[in-house]
Amino acid sequence: MNIYIAGAVVAAGLIALLLYLASPHQKLMRQQPPVKAIYISCAILVILAFVMLDGVFGPAISVYFLLTVIMLVWSIIPISVGYFRKQQAEAEK
């Protein structure tokens, strides 16, 4: 049961990372990856994560849990990227 929750959290983290990479203003990669492939991957991961969580919780809690984890990771990614870019720029000086 805990393995399903851990798998869903990892899948939600990947969803947030992929959605961040699909953004035109992302700073993680120099070139933007193909957006259509990212959206298809995210859709598959959302279904997979929902199925894993639905086996443990009900459908309403599964959706809430999944969206909460995605928003949490999605909020942390830009801050982390900016911090590491700043550290990298200071190390090059």
C-alpha positions in Angstrom: 0.0 0.0 0.0 2.8 2.4 0.8 4.6 1.6 -2.4 1.5 2.9 -4.3 1.6 6.2 -2.5 5.4 6.5 -3.0 5.0 5.7 -6.7 2.2 8.3 -7.1 4.3 10.9 -5.4 7.2 10.2 -7.8 4.9 10.3 -10.7 3.4 13.6 -9.6 6.9 15.0 -9.2 7.7 13.9 -12.8 4.5 15.5 -14.0 5.3 18.8 -12.4 8.9 18.7 -13.8 7.6 17.9 -17.3 5.0 20.6 -17.1 7.7 23.1 -16.1 9.8 22.0 -19.0 6.8 22.6 -21.4 6.7 26.2 -20.3 8.2 28.7 -22.8 9.9 30.6 -20.0 11.5 27.7 -18.2 15.2 28.1 -17.3 16.2 24.5 -16.7 17.1 23.6 -20.3 18.5 25.9 -23.0 16.2 24.5 -25.7 12.6 23.7 -25.1 11.8 20.0 -25.5 8.9 18.9 -27.7 5.7 20.1 -26.0 3.4 17.5 -27.6 5.5 14.6 -26.3 5.6 16.2 -22.8 1.8 16.6 -22.7 1.3 13.0 -23.8 3.8 11.8 -21.1 2.0 13.9 -18.5 -1.4 12.5 -19.4 -0.1 8.9 -19.1 1.6 9.7 -15.7 -1.6 11.4 -14.4 -3.6 8.3 -15.2 -1.0 6.0 -13.7 -0.7 8.1 -10.5 -4.5 8.3 -10.2 -4.9 4.5 -10.5 -2.2 3.9 -7.9 -3.8 6.4 -5.5 -7.3 5.2 -6.2 -6.4 1.8 -4.9 -5.4 3.3 -1.5 -7.8 6.2 -1.2 -11.1 7.1 -2.8 -11.3 9.0 -6.1 -11.9 12.4 -4.5 -9.0 12.1 -2.1 -6.8 10.7 -4.9 -7.5 13.8 -7.1 -6.9 16.2 -4.2 -3.6 14.4 -3.2 -2.3 14.3 -6.7 -3.0 18.0 -7.4 -1.5 19.0 -4.1 1.7 17.2 -4.7 2.0 18.5 -8.3 1.4 22.1 -7.1 4.0 21.7 -4.3 6.7 20.4 -6.6 5.8 22.9 -9.3 6.3 25.7 -6.8 9.7 24.5 -5.7 11.2 23.9 -9.2 11.6 27.5 -10.3 13.1 28.6 -7.0 15.5 25.7 -7.0 16.6 26.4 -10.6 17.2 30.0 -9.9 19.2 29.2 -6.8 21.4 26.7 -8.5 21.9 29.0 -11.5 23.0 31.8 -9.1 25.4 29.4 -7.4 26.8 28.3 -10.7 27.3 31.8 -11.9 29.1 32.8 -8.7 31.4 29.7 -9.0 32.4 30.7 -12.6 33.5 34.2 -11.5 
